[in-house]
Amino acid sequence: MHSDLAAKRAVVIRLLPIGLVLTLSLVGILYFLVPPLRDVDTLADRMVVALRCAGVAALTLLAGIQAIAGHRGKSEAIDPIAGAGRESRVLQIHARYTQNTLEQLVLFVLVLGALSTYLDAGSMHLLPILTAVFILGRIAFWLGYLRDPLLRSPGMAVAFMINGLSLVYIAYRTLRLVVGV
């Protein structure tokens, strides 16, 4: 049993860098390819962009909810109480995807809002770029999970990287603001 766990960990650890490199590469390349946004000079303008990007990113959660509803409607799990324990493997994966997406999306929405207060007009195109990469990461997470739960790690790394690095940046900028450095 212990060697099975070690083998699974090895797979996850080998796959994580793929998501990390993919995230940094995509964001970096797109940052230079995508032109700056227009008419985002005020804080209100930038916050509107953040809110709109959050709405687009929320489609990943809606997709998971819809997948669960569709599978429940065709199985004994249509009554989640009476059908408890009879959820198919696919339904369980959809539910786990949806739960994880909710968790990641909460962080991502906060990241978008906070970044919109720190980014200038010339770098605001980063928010739609992060949104697109976040969505691609969620898709990779879900498809990987459906294929083999261990294959979800590159997609998970994408959301973790975007949220983690952004939150560190936000904390740094906020600390500088508070301390006055």
MOVENZI-V43650 format. One line per field, one symbol per residue. ss: DSSP state (~ for helix, > for strand, _ for the rest). phi: phi as a letter, one per 20 degrees, with the letter a starting at -180 (. if undefined). Layout:
ss=???
phi=???
This chain:
ss=_~~~~~~~~~~~~~~~~~~~~~~~~~~~~~~~~_________~~~~~~~~~~~~~~~_~~~~~~~~~~~~~~___~~~__________~~~~~~~~~~~~~~~~~~~~~~~~~~~~~~__~~~_~~~~~~~~~~~~~~~~~~~~~~~_~~~~~~~~~~~~~~~~~~~~~~~~~~~~~~~__
phi=.fffffffffffffeggfffffffffffffgeeefgfdlceegfffffffffffffffgffgfffffffffffdbffgdfefegndffgffffgffgffffgfffgffffggffffedfegfdffffffffffgffffffgffffffagfeffffffffffffffffffffffffffffne
